[in-house]
Amino acid sequence: MELFGTAGIRGDVAERVTPELALTVGRAVATEARDRAREAGDIDCEVVVARDGRVSGSALAAAAEAGLASGGAAVSRAGQLPTPALAHASQGRYGLMLTASHNPPSDNGIKLFRDGVEFDRGLERAVEERVGAETAAAWDAWTTSERVDTLATYLADVVEYARGVDVGAEDATPGLDGLRVAVDCGNGMAGPATPTVLRELGATVVTLNGNVDGHFPGRGSKPTPETVGDLRAFVADANAGVERPGRDGAGFAFGVAHDGDADRIVVVDADGEVVHEDTVLAVLAERYVRASGAGDPVVVTTPNASGRIDERVRAAGGRVERVRLGAVHEGIDAVRRETADNDDESAADTRVIFAAEPWKHVHTAFGGWIDGVCSAAVIARLVAAHGLDSLRDPVTERPYRKASVACPDDRKTATMDRVTARLPDAFPAASVDTDHGVRLEFSDASWTLVRPSGTEPYVRVYAESDDVDALIEAVRTVVETAVEDATTER
């Protein structure tokens, strides 16, 4: 039974993520946790459960709690939380989050954590096997749940962490000195989190869609340039004619938008334009590398992330490692394992100082989870110290495009086999990486990536180049031919 995608379990609540599924997954998690605790004794058999604001969340949480209790786990009910707050609460124990993140309101999902980190593939597979077996604990091992309040501790820890971040300016203060920020919470779980954190840091915050509502009436739960149109217009209008936006009590220095569970972040500049997600990633990665003090600072990201990240990380003295989409936590762990296994004394100074995929950031000195609230706080401090334009200036923003080529799921393997063989021949001057799809890099810092979608019947094509249209069309032609040949030869 295969349940998990690139970000936990997600789907329609009428057909896929049902109370029955939540109960069986809860029981499976409890059984797996109980057995591991017995074997290793390194983590308590305790599971903290939370949900986002979706209409279906309360019923699914009740079902998951019943499954956990019947599996013998001690259950702590945390109520409604942002996903990063649940991850924070799972340190030293397990965590189960009911959320579909940026999916539509008719969906929900289950995301699992162990000691502040998302389940890796091994743990996910173990849960899948136990779901099929549906093994319950003995009747007298069933547990009762207790209510816990973890949000305040999380918010305080974010504030403390953000105040301590080295923003690279000698005269920077730990606070935001009244910096004006607009925050679009999207009727999601950022509402009780990001505005509170920014205000505690000293910002003046104006919110849009700040109430939690599982119907997402203000906008779609996925923040895109289109769905955050109100935020963009709000910031642009407020800044019209303002000499120093965000200062002197007028306008806004920048805007922030989150998805339904507050693990994603979108940044809007003073003109109301969305800052490219890879530029935001590059800015954060460079700053963390420069501040790290490590001899071999590593930034972990994904194959679809821009070459501008590599450029800025190299300029700061670090290096980039790429892992599959949805698995930055596994990449962090892999680098740490390699360092531990390496007898070379220099390896002791290898550290993952930041990890991210577009829109989603892991602040490794704070925790091992994706955290949009923490990102908002750190970005605000950087903007207060330098200004957003100054942060962006060193980043080379080449044109970037994505495209999708229709490909039935049962032909993806054959198609990718052909793409792997043919794409390097079509671009013989490029360097080739086939670890996570087929990624070609060129001497002028252009690149392209071809990978099969894990959720839809498409092969995805990504490209970044000064002549991006020509590059993506040339790559698309190779992919379309591969799909046709895979179909013909069936």
C-alpha positions in Angstrom: 0.0 0.0 0.0 1.5 3.3 -1.1 0.1 6.3 0.8 2.8 8.9 1.0 3.7 11.5 -1.7 6.4 14.1 -1.7 4.8 15.9 1.3 3.0 13.3 3.4 -0.5 12.0 2.6 -2.9 14.4 0.8 -6.2 14.1 -1.0 -9.9 14.7 -1.2 -11.6 14.1 2.2 -14.5 12.3 0.6 -12.4 9.7 -1.2 -8.8 9.5 0.1 -8.1 11.3 3.4 -11.1 9.9 5.3 -11.6 9.4 9.1 -11.1 5.7 8.5 -7.6 6.5 7.0 -6.7 8.9 9.8 -7.6 6.2 12.4 -5.6 3.5 10.7 -2.6 5.7 10.1 -2.8 6.9 13.7 -2.8 3.3 15.0 0.1 2.4 12.6 2.2 5.4 13.9 1.5 4.4 17.5 2.5 0.8 16.9 5.7 1.8 15.0 6.6 4.3 17.7 5.9 1.9 20.5 8.1 -0.8 19.0 11.0 1.6 18.2 10.8 3.0 21.8 11.1 -0.5 23.2 14.1 -1.3 20.9 16.1 1.9 21.2 14.7 3.9 24.2 15.8 7.1 22.4 12.4 8.7 22.1 9.2 8.5 24.1 6.1 6.8 22.7 4.3 10.1 22.8 2.6 11.8 19.8 1.4 15.4 19.7 -1.5 16.0 17.3 -2.5 19.2 15.6 -4.6 20.4 12.7 -4.9 23.4 10.4 -8.1 25.4 10.0 -9.8 23.2 7.4 -13.4 22.3 8.0 -12.6 18.6 8.0 -9.7 18.9 10.5 -11.6 18.4 13.7 -13.1 15.1 12.7 -9.9 13.8 11.2 -8.0 14.8 14.3 -10.4 12.9 16.5 -10.1 9.8 14.3 -6.3 10.1 14.3 -6.3 10.5 18.1 -8.4 7.4 18.5 -6.1 5.4 16.3 -3.0 6.6 18.3 -4.7 5.8 21.6 -5.7 2.3 20.4 -2.1 1.7 19.3 -0.8 2.5 22.8 0.7 6.0 22.2 0.4 8.8 24.7 -1.6 11.5 22.8 -1.1 15.2 23.4 -3.8 17.3 21.6 -2.5 20.7 20.5 -5.5 21.9 18.6 -5.1 24.3 15.7 -1.4 25.1 14.8 0.8 26.1 11.9 2.6 23.0 10.7 6.0 24.5 11.8 4.6 24.9 15.3 3.6 21.3 15.4 7.0 20.3 14.1 8.6 22.4 16.9 6.3 20.7 19.5 7.4 17.2 18.2 10.9 17.6 19.4 11.7 14.7 21.7 8.5 12.9 20.6 6.4 12.2 17.5 4.1 14.6 15.7 1.0 14.1 13.6 -0.3 17.1 11.6 -3.7 17.2 9.8 -3.1 19.6 6.9 -3.2 19.7 3.1 -0.9 22.8 3.1 -1.7 24.8 -0.1 -4.3 22.4 -1.5 -8.0 23.4 -1.9 -10.4 23.4 1.0 -11.9 20.1 -0.1 -8.6 18.3 0.6 -6.8 17.4 3.8 -3.7 15.4 4.6 -1.5 13.8 7.2 2.1 14.8 7.8 4.3 13.0 10.3 7.2 14.1 12.4 9.8 12.5 14.7 11.9 14.7 16.9 11.2 17.8 14.9 11.9 16.2 11.5 9.5 14.9 8.8 9.4 11.1 8.5 11.9 9.8 6.0 11.1 7.2 3.4 12.0 4.3 5.7 9.6 5.4 8.4 6.8 6.2 5.9 7.2 2.7 4.4 7.0 1.2 7.9 3.8 3.0 8.6 2.3 1.9 5.2 3.1 -1.7 6.1 1.4 -1.4 9.5 -1.6 0.3 7.9 -2.1 -2.8 5.8 -1.7 -5.0 8.9 -3.9 -2.9 11.2 -2.4 -4.2 14.4 -3.8 -2.7 17.6 -2.4 -2.7 21.1 -3.8 -4.9 23.8 -7.0 -3.5 25.3 -5.3 -2.5 28.6 -2.5 -0.7 26.7 -4.9 1.9 25.2 -4.3 5.4 26.4 -6.1 8.6 27.2 -5.2 12.0 25.6 -4.4 15.3 27.2 -4.7 18.9 26.0 -1.5 20.8 25.6 -0.8 24.4 24.6 2.4 24.7 22.6 1.9 27.8 20.3 3.1 30.4 22.8 6.4 28.5 23.3 6.9 28.2 19.6 6.3 31.9 18.9 8.7 32.9 21.7 11.4 30.6 20.3 11.0 32.0 16.8 11.4 35.6 18.2 14.4 34.6 20.2 16.0 32.9 17.2 15.4 35.7 14.8 16.8 38.3 17.2 20.0 36.3 17.3 20.5 35.9 13.5 23.6 37.6 12.2 22.2 39.9 9.5 25.7 41.2 8.5 25.3 44.8 9.5 27.3 46.3 12.4 24.7 48.8 13.4 21.7 46.3 13.1 19.6 46.0 16.2 17.8 42.8 17.2 14.4 44.5 16.7 12.7 45.9 13.7 12.3 49.5 14.9 8.8 50.0 13.6 9.4 48.6 10.1 6.0 48.4 8.4 5.1 45.0 7.0 1.9 43.8 5.3 1.1 40.1 5.9 -1.5 38.1 4.0 -2.3 35.1 6.1 -4.7 33.7 3.5 -7.3 32.7 6.2 -4.7 30.0 7.2 -2.7 29.2 10.3 -0.3 32.1 9.8 -3.0 34.3 11.3 -2.1 33.5 15.0 1.6 33.3 14.2 3.5 35.6 11.8 1.8 38.9 12.8 2.5 38.1 16.5 6.1 37.3 15.9 6.8 40.4 13.7 5.1 42.7 16.2 7.1 41.2 19.1 10.2 42.0 17.1 9.1 45.6 16.9 7.4 45.8 13.5 4.2 47.6 12.6 2.0 44.9 11.0 -1.1 45.2 8.9 -2.8 41.9 8.1 -5.0 40.7 5.2 -7.2 37.6 5.6 -6.0 37.2 9.2 -8.9 35.2 10.5 -8.6 31.4 10.3 -11.4 30.0 8.0 -11.2 26.6 6.4 -13.2 27.7 3.4 -10.3 30.1 2.5 -12.8 32.9 1.5 -10.1 35.6 1.0 -8.1 33.8 -1.6 -6.8 30.4 -2.6 -4.7 28.7 0.0 -1.8 28.4 -2.4 0.0 31.8 -2.6 0.9 32.6 -6.2 1.4 35.9 -8.0 -2.2 35.6 -9.1 -3.8 34.7 -5.8 -2.0 37.3 -3.8 -3.1 40.1 -6.1 -4.9 41.9 -3.3 -1.7 42.0 -1.2 0.3 43.2 -4.2 -2.2 46.0 -4.9 -2.4 46.9 -1.2 1.4 47.3 -0.9 1.8 49.1 -4.2 -1.1 51.6 -3.4 0.2 52.3 0.1 3.7 53.0 -1.3 2.6 55.4 -4.1 4.5 58.7 -3.6 6.2 57.5 -0.3 9.9 58.3 -0.2 10.9 55.6 2.2 8.3 52.8 2.1 8.0 51.0 5.4 9.7 53.7 7.3 8.6 57.0 8.9 5.1 55.5 9.5 4.2 55.3 5.8 3.8 52.5 3.3 5.3 49.1 3.6 8.9 47.8 3.3 7.6 44.6 1.9 4.8 42.1 2.1 4.5 38.5 3.1 2.0 35.8 2.1 1.6 32.3 3.5 -0.2 29.1 2.5 -2.8 27.4 4.6 -0.5 25.9 7.2 2.2 28.6 7.2 5.2 26.5 6.0 5.4 28.4 2.7 6.3 32.0 2.3 6.0 34.5 -0.6 7.7 37.9 -0.5 6.3 41.0 -2.2 8.5 44.0 -2.8 7.6 47.7 -2.2 6.3 47.9 -5.8 3.9 45.1 -5.2 5.8 42.6 -7.3 6.5 39.0 -6.1 10.2 38.4 -5.5 11.2 35.2 -7.3 11.2 32.3 -4.8 14.8 31.4 -5.9 16.0 34.9 -5.2 14.6 34.8 -1.7 16.3 31.4 -1.3 19.6 32.7 -2.6 19.5 35.8 -0.3 18.9 33.6 2.8 21.5 31.0 1.7 24.2 33.5 1.1 23.6 35.2 4.5 23.7 32.0 6.4 26.9 30.9 4.7 28.6 34.2 5.4 27.6 34.0 9.1 28.3 30.4 9.7 32.0 30.3 10.4 32.1 26.7 9.2 35.0 25.6 7.1 32.7 23.7 4.7 29.2 25.2 4.9 26.6 23.3 2.9 23.2 24.5 1.6 20.8 21.7 0.7 18.2 22.3 -2.0 16.3 20.6 -4.8 17.0 20.0 -8.5 14.5 22.5 -9.7 16.1 25.3 -7.7 17.9 28.1 -9.7 21.6 28.3 -10.4 21.5 31.8 -8.8 21.6 29.9 -5.5 24.8 28.2 -6.4 26.4 31.5 -7.5 25.6 33.3 -4.3 26.6 30.3 -2.0 29.9 29.9 -3.9 30.5 33.7 -3.6 30.1 33.4 0.2 32.4 30.4 0.4 29.9 27.5 0.6 28.7 24.7 -1.6 25.3 23.3 -2.7 24.0 19.8 -2.5 20.8 18.8 -4.2 18.2 16.1 -3.2 14.9 15.0 -4.6 11.8 17.2 -4.2 10.1 17.0 -0.8 13.2 15.5 0.8 15.4 18.4 2.0 15.3 16.8 5.5 16.8 13.6 4.1 19.5 15.7 2.4 20.4 17.3 5.7 20.6 13.9 7.3 22.7 12.5 4.4 25.3 15.2 4.7 25.5 14.7 8.5 25.9 11.0 8.1 28.7 11.4 5.5 30.5 13.8 7.9 30.2 11.4 10.8 31.5 8.5 8.7 34.4 10.5 7.2 37.7 10.0 9.1 39.2 13.1 7.6 39.5 15.8 10.4 38.4 18.5 7.9 35.0 16.8 7.7 34.3 17.8 11.3 33.8 21.4 10.0 31.1 20.4 7.4 27.8 21.8 8.4 24.4 22.1 6.8 23.6 25.7 7.6 20.5 26.2 5.5 18.2 23.9 3.5 15.3 24.8 1.2 13.3 24.2 -1.9 11.5 27.1 -3.6 8.9 28.7 -1.2 9.9 26.5 1.7 12.9 27.0 4.1 14.6 25.0 6.8 16.5 27.1 9.3 18.8 24.4 10.5 20.1 26.3 13.5 16.5 26.7 14.7 15.1 23.3 13.8 14.9 20.5 11.2 11.5 21.5 9.8 10.2 23.8 7.0 9.1 27.1 8.7 7.5 30.0 6.9 6.9 31.9 10.1 10.6 31.8 11.0 11.4 32.9 7.4 9.2 35.9 7.7 11.0 36.9 10.9 14.5 36.4 9.5 13.7 38.2 6.2 12.2 41.1 8.2 15.4 41.5 10.1 17.5 41.4 6.9 15.2 44.0 5.3 15.4 46.2 8.3 19.2 46.1 8.2 19.9 46.4 4.5 16.7 47.1 2.5 15.1 44.6 0.2 16.6 46.1 -3.0 20.2 45.9 -1.6 19.7 42.3 -0.6 18.5 41.4 -4.2 21.2 43.4 -6.0 24.0 40.8 -6.0 21.6 38.1 -7.3 21.6 37.5 -11.0 18.0 36.9 -12.0 17.9 35.2 -15.4 14.6 34.4 -17.1 13.0 31.2 -15.6 10.2 29.0 -17.1 8.4 25.8 -16.3 6.5 23.6 -18.7 4.6 20.3 -18.6 4.5 17.6 -21.2 1.5 15.2 -20.9 2.7 11.6 -20.1 0.6 8.8 -18.7 1.9 7.4 -15.4 2.6 4.0 -16.9 4.9 5.5 -19.5 7.0 7.8 -17.3 9.7 5.3 -16.7 10.2 4.5 -20.4 10.0 8.2 -21.2 12.6 9.1 -18.7 14.9 6.3 -19.9 14.8 7.9 -23.3 15.2 11.4 -22.0 18.3 10.3 -20.0 19.9 8.9 -23.1 18.9 11.6 -25.6 19.0 15.0 -23.8 22.8 14.9 -23.2 23.3 14.1 -26.9 21.2 17.1 -27.8 23.4 19.4 -25.6 26.9 17.9 -25.7 28.5 20.9 -24.1 26.5 20.6 -20.9 27.4 18.8 -17.7 24.9 16.2 -16.7 23.4 15.1 -13.4 20.9 12.2 -13.3 20.4 11.8 -9.6 16.9 13.4 -9.5 15.7 13.5 -13.1 18.0 14.8 -15.8 19.6 18.2 -15.0 21.9 19.9 -17.5 24.2 22.8 -16.6 25.9 25.1 -19.1 29.0 27.3 -18.9 27.0 30.5 -18.9 25.1 29.4 -15.7 22.0 28.4 -17.7 20.4 25.1 -16.7 17.5 22.8 -17.4 15.8 20.0 -15.5 13.5 17.2 -16.7 11.7 15.1 -14.1 8.5 13.1 -13.9 5.7 14.6 -11.8 5.0 12.5 -8.7 1.3 13.5 -8.5 0.1 14.2 -12.0 0.4 12.6 -15.5 3.1 14.9 -16.7 6.8 15.2 -17.2 8.0 18.6 -15.9 10.5 20.8 -17.7 12.3 23.6 -16.0 14.8 26.0 -17.5 16.7 29.2 -16.6 18.6 31.1 -19.3 19.0 34.5 -20.9 17.3 32.8 -23.9 14.9 30.6 -21.8 12.2 30.3 -24.5 14.6 28.7 -27.0 16.1 26.4 -24.3 12.8 25.2 -23.0 11.3 24.6 -26.4 14.4 22.6 -27.5 14.2 20.4 -24.3 10.4 20.1 -24.7 10.9 18.7 -28.2 13.2 15.9 -26.8 10.7 15.1 -24.1 7.7 15.0 -26.5 9.6 12.7 -28.8 10.5 10.4 -25.9 6.8 10.2 -24.9 5.7 9.4 -28.4 8.4 6.7 -28.8 7.5 5.2 -25.4 3.8 5.0 -26.5 4.6 3.5 -29.9 6.9 0.8 -28.6 4.5 -0.4 -25.9 
